[in-house]
Amino acid sequence: MYTANVNNTSYKIEKEDLSTGQAGGQWKLNGETIELDSIEISPGEFHVIKNDKSYTVDIIKINKEDKTALIKVNGNKYEVKLTDKFDELLKNLGMDSLAAKKVNNIKAPMPGLVLNIIAKEGDTVQKGDPLLVLEAMKMENILKSPTDGVIKRIAVQKGIAVEKNQLLIEF
C-alpha cells in the first residue's frame, strides 16, 4: 500500500490485480476499485484511461531521493509525494529525519576559479538555490544549496582560485 500526497490531499493506493503490468489493471484508491490502462507515448508522457475516461499525463520533474514528482494531467499541474509502508514505519519510529543530515558548510568539489557569487551573507536559501559559479577545467559549475538555511559567511571572493575541499560558504 502507498500513500500519495497530491497538492496536500492524501490518497491511499493499493494494487488489486498483480497479474497485469505495473500501471495497468485494477487498483484501490481510498478503498474504491478503479480500472487503469496506460501507454507511454514518449519519454515522460503517458496516455492513461481511468474508468473509461482519457487523461494525458506529463512527468515534468522527479526527485527520487525525496520521492516527489511534479506532473501535469490534462494541463493541470500537481505536486505528488509518495510514501510506502517502510516510510511510515520510519516515521512511527522517529527515524524519518535521520537521512536529512545537517549541512554546515560548502567546500569546493574541485580546484577552480570563483567566477560569480550569487548569494550574499544573511540570505535565506532553499535546497537547490544557486549559490556560486566555479570554473573548473574550462567549464562553469553552478554550486547549489544542499539544504535550506541562512548563509552565515562567504569565505571566498569573486576572481580567486580555490583548492579542492576549500571552504566556500558557511551556513
C-alpha positions in Angstrom: 0.0 0.0 0.0 1.1 3.5 -0.8 0.1 6.9 0.3 0.2 9.7 -2.3 0.0 13.3 -1.1 -1.2 15.3 -4.1 -1.3 19.1 -3.6 -1.7 18.4 0.2 -4.5 15.9 -0.2 -3.8 12.3 0.8 -4.8 9.2 -1.1 -4.4 5.5 -0.1 -3.4 3.5 -3.2 -3.2 -0.3 -3.4 -2.6 -2.6 -6.4 -5.5 -5.1 -6.5 -4.6 -7.1 -9.7 -1.0 -8.1 -9.5 -1.1 -10.1 -12.8 -1.2 -7.1 -15.0 1.5 -4.6 -15.9 2.9 -2.1 -13.4 0.5 0.8 -14.1 -2.5 -1.1 -15.7 -5.2 -3.2 -14.1 -7.3 -2.8 -11.0 -6.3 -0.5 -8.2 -7.9 0.6 -4.9 -8.0 4.4 -4.4 -9.2 5.2 -0.9 -11.0 1.9 -0.8 -12.7 2.3 -4.2 -11.8 0.0 -7.0 -10.7 1.7 -10.2 -9.6 0.4 -13.6 -6.4 1.8 -15.2 -4.8 1.4 -18.5 -1.8 3.3 -19.7 0.7 3.6 -22.5 3.9 5.7 -22.8 3.6 8.0 -25.8 7.1 9.5 -25.4 9.6 9.6 -22.6 7.8 11.1 -19.6 4.4 11.4 -21.4 1.6 8.9 -20.9 -1.9 8.3 -22.1 -4.0 7.0 -19.2 -7.5 5.7 -19.2 -9.2 5.6 -15.8 -12.7 4.1 -15.6 -13.3 4.9 -19.4 -12.0 8.5 -19.1 -8.9 9.6 -21.1 -6.0 11.6 -19.5 -2.7 12.9 -20.8 0.0 12.7 -18.1 3.3 14.5 -18.4 6.0 13.9 -15.8 7.7 17.3 -15.5 10.2 16.6 -12.7 11.0 13.6 -10.4 13.1 13.7 -7.3 13.8 10.1 -6.4 15.6 11.0 -3.1 12.5 12.8 -1.7 10.0 10.6 -3.6 8.4 13.6 -5.1 7.2 14.5 -8.6 5.7 17.4 -10.5 3.2 16.1 -13.0 0.8 17.7 -15.4 -2.6 15.9 -16.0 -4.6 17.4 -18.9 -2.8 20.7 -18.5 -3.2 20.9 -14.6 0.0 20.7 -12.5 0.1 18.5 -9.4 2.9 18.1 -6.8 3.0 14.4 -5.7 4.8 12.9 -2.7 4.7 9.1 -2.5 5.3 7.1 0.7 5.2 3.4 1.3 4.9 1.1 4.4 8.6 1.5 5.1 8.4 5.3 5.1 5.5 5.1 7.6 7.5 2.7 9.8 10.5 5.0 9.9 8.2 7.9 10.7 6.5 6.0 13.5 9.9 5.1 15.0 11.1 8.7 14.8 13.8 7.8 12.3 12.3 9.7 9.2 14.6 12.7 9.6 17.9 10.8 10.1 18.5 10.7 6.3 18.5 14.5 6.2 21.9 15.3 7.5 22.7 18.8 8.7 25.0 20.7 6.3 27.0 23.4 7.9 29.2 24.4 5.0 30.0 24.0 1.3 33.5 23.1 0.2 35.0 23.3 -3.3 34.3 19.9 -5.0 37.4 20.5 -7.2 40.1 23.1 -7.8 38.9 26.1 -9.8 38.2 29.8 -10.1 35.3 31.6 -8.5 33.6 33.3 -11.4 30.5 34.7 -9.6 29.0 34.7 -6.1 25.2 34.7 -6.4 24.2 34.5 -2.7 25.1 37.1 0.0 25.8 36.7 3.7 22.5 36.7 5.6 20.5 35.4 2.6 17.9 32.7 3.4 18.3 29.9 0.8 16.3 26.8 0.0 17.6 23.5 -1.2 18.6 23.7 -4.9 19.1 27.5 -4.9 22.2 28.6 -6.9 25.0 30.0 -4.6 28.1 30.5 -6.7 29.7 29.7 -10.0 33.0 27.8 -10.0 35.0 27.4 -13.2 37.0 24.2 -13.4 38.6 22.6 -16.5 37.1 25.3 -18.7 33.5 24.5 -17.5 31.3 26.6 -15.4 29.8 24.7 -12.5 26.9 26.2 -10.5 27.1 25.1 -6.9 23.6 24.8 -5.4 22.5 24.8 -1.8 22.2 21.2 -0.5 19.8 22.3 2.3 17.5 25.1 3.5 19.3 27.6 5.7 20.8 31.0 6.2 24.2 31.9 4.9 26.4 32.9 7.8 29.6 33.6 5.9 31.0 33.6 2.4 34.7 32.6 2.7 35.8 33.4 -0.8 35.8 36.4 -3.2 35.0 36.6 -6.9 38.0 36.0 -9.1 40.1 34.0 -6.7 41.4 30.4 -7.3 40.3 27.8 -4.8 41.7 24.3 -4.0 39.6 21.1 -3.6 37.9 21.0 -0.2 38.5 24.7 0.5 35.7 26.2 2.5 33.4 28.4 0.3 30.2 29.1 2.2 29.1 28.5 5.9 25.5 28.0 7.0 
